[in-house]
């Protein structure tokens, strides 16, 4: 009987270990010369109980000069619910010249629980042409 309990516990640990978020950021590359098309990131969720903060992750170089980035963000849940909104991200450029790309993480939502297991799709569409942006994505942080 005790052996069965240990086997069940071991299986539960393996399943929970597989559901942990090993790479909490999902990013996709965009056209660094002129980003104007939607960029889509997918996230397979199996943790339906954790409360998280969602941040928008940006990677850009010294040709990106904007202090604000207007975006249309669309989210589709595993059960096909669709939500869109327009946000403007306020950016904080480093004071030094960018020899390499800089990655910045900006708050998007706090206190979020992804209560469905399955694939979430996040789509980012710039409302103006953007030069110097290399990648965009979503970052998940457990609160």
C-alpha positions as CSV (number, residue, x, y, z in Angstrom):
1,X,0.0,0.0,0.0
2,X,2.8,2.3,0.9
3,X,4.6,1.5,-2.4
4,X,1.4,2.5,-4.4
5,X,1.3,5.9,-2.5
6,X,5.0,6.5,-3.5
7,X,4.3,5.7,-7.1
8,X,1.3,8.0,-7.2
9,X,3.3,10.8,-5.6
10,X,6.1,10.3,-8.1
11,X,3.7,10.5,-11.0
12,X,2.1,13.6,-9.6
13,X,5.6,15.2,-9.2
14,X,6.5,14.4,-12.8
15,X,3.2,15.8,-14.1
16,X,3.6,19.0,-12.1
17,X,7.2,19.3,-13.1
18,X,6.2,19.2,-16.8
19,X,3.7,22.0,-16.2
20,X,6.2,24.4,-14.7
21,X,7.2,27.4,-16.8
22,X,10.9,26.9,-17.7
23,X,10.9,29.8,-20.2
24,X,8.5,32.4,-19.0
25,X,9.0,34.7,-22.0
26,X,7.7,34.0,-25.5
27,X,9.1,36.3,-28.2
28,X,8.9,36.5,-32.0
29,X,11.2,38.3,-34.3
30,X,9.9,41.2,-36.4
31,X,11.3,43.2,-39.4
32,X,13.9,45.4,-37.8
33,X,13.9,47.7,-40.8
34,X,10.2,48.4,-40.9
35,X,7.8,46.5,-38.6
36,X,4.2,47.0,-39.6
37,X,2.6,43.5,-39.6
38,X,1.1,41.6,-36.7
39,X,3.5,39.4,-34.7
40,X,2.0,36.4,-33.0
41,X,3.2,34.4,-30.0
42,X,1.7,31.2,-28.7
43,X,1.8,29.9,-25.2
44,X,0.7,26.4,-24.1
45,X,-0.7,26.8,-20.6
46,X,-1.1,23.9,-18.1
47,X,-1.1,26.0,-14.9
48,X,-4.6,27.1,-14.3
49,X,-4.2,28.3,-10.7
50,X,-1.2,30.6,-10.5
51,X,-1.7,34.3,-10.3
52,X,0.7,36.1,-12.8
53,X,1.8,39.4,-14.1
54,X,2.0,39.7,-17.8
55,X,4.7,42.0,-19.3
56,X,5.3,43.0,-22.9
57,X,8.9,42.2,-23.8
58,X,10.6,44.3,-26.4
59,X,14.0,43.9,-28.0
60,X,15.3,46.9,-30.0
61,X,18.5,48.6,-31.2
62,X,19.7,52.2,-31.5
63,X,17.6,52.9,-34.6
64,X,14.5,52.6,-32.5
65,X,13.9,56.2,-31.3
66,X,10.2,56.3,-30.2
67,X,9.4,57.1,-26.6
68,X,6.0,55.5,-27.0
69,X,4.8,52.4,-28.9
70,X,1.0,52.2,-29.8
71,X,-0.1,48.6,-30.2
72,X,-3.2,46.6,-30.8
73,X,-3.0,43.5,-28.7
74,X,-5.3,40.6,-29.4
75,X,-5.6,37.5,-27.2
76,X,-7.3,34.3,-28.1
77,X,-7.9,31.7,-25.3
78,X,-8.0,27.9,-25.7
79,X,-11.8,28.0,-25.8
80,X,-11.7,30.5,-28.7
81,X,-12.6,33.6,-26.7
82,X,-11.1,36.7,-28.4
83,X,-10.2,40.0,-26.8
84,X,-8.6,43.0,-28.4
85,X,-7.4,46.3,-27.0
86,X,-5.2,49.3,-28.0
87,X,-2.4,50.2,-25.6
88,X,0.5,52.6,-25.7
89,X,3.7,51.5,-24.1
90,X,5.9,54.2,-22.6
91,X,9.5,53.3,-23.2
92,X,12.6,54.1,-21.2
93,X,15.6,54.2,-23.5
94,X,19.0,53.8,-21.9
95,X,21.1,56.9,-21.7
96,X,24.1,55.2,-23.4
97,X,24.4,54.3,-27.0
98,X,23.2,50.8,-27.8
99,X,26.0,48.8,-29.2
100,X,23.8,45.7,-29.1
101,X,20.1,45.1,-28.8
102,X,18.4,46.1,-25.6
103,X,15.5,44.1,-24.1
104,X,12.9,45.9,-22.1
105,X,10.0,44.4,-20.1
106,X,7.0,46.7,-19.6
107,X,3.9,46.0,-17.4
108,X,0.8,44.9,-19.3
109,X,-1.5,43.1,-16.8
110,X,-1.3,42.2,-13.1
111,X,-3.3,39.6,-11.2
112,X,-4.0,37.4,-14.2
113,X,-5.0,33.7,-13.9
114,X,-5.0,31.8,-17.1
115,X,-7.9,29.5,-16.0
116,X,-8.0,27.3,-19.2
117,X,-5.4,24.8,-20.1
118,X,-4.3,24.8,-23.7
119,X,-2.9,27.3,-26.2
120,X,-3.2,31.0,-25.7
121,X,-2.4,33.2,-28.7
122,X,-1.1,36.8,-28.3
123,X,-0.9,39.0,-31.4
124,X,0.8,42.4,-31.4
125,X,0.1,44.8,-34.2
126,X,1.9,48.2,-34.3
127,X,-0.4,51.1,-35.1
128,X,2.5,53.0,-36.7
129,X,5.5,51.8,-38.7
130,X,8.3,50.9,-36.3
131,X,12.0,51.0,-37.2
132,X,14.6,49.3,-35.0
133,X,12.4,46.8,-33.2
134,X,13.9,43.3,-33.4
135,X,11.4,41.2,-31.4
136,X,8.3,41.5,-29.3
137,X,6.6,39.0,-26.9
138,X,4.9,38.3,-23.7
139,X,6.5,37.5,-20.3
140,X,4.8,35.6,-17.5
141,X,5.8,36.2,-13.9
142,X,4.2,34.4,-11.0
143,X,3.1,36.8,-8.3
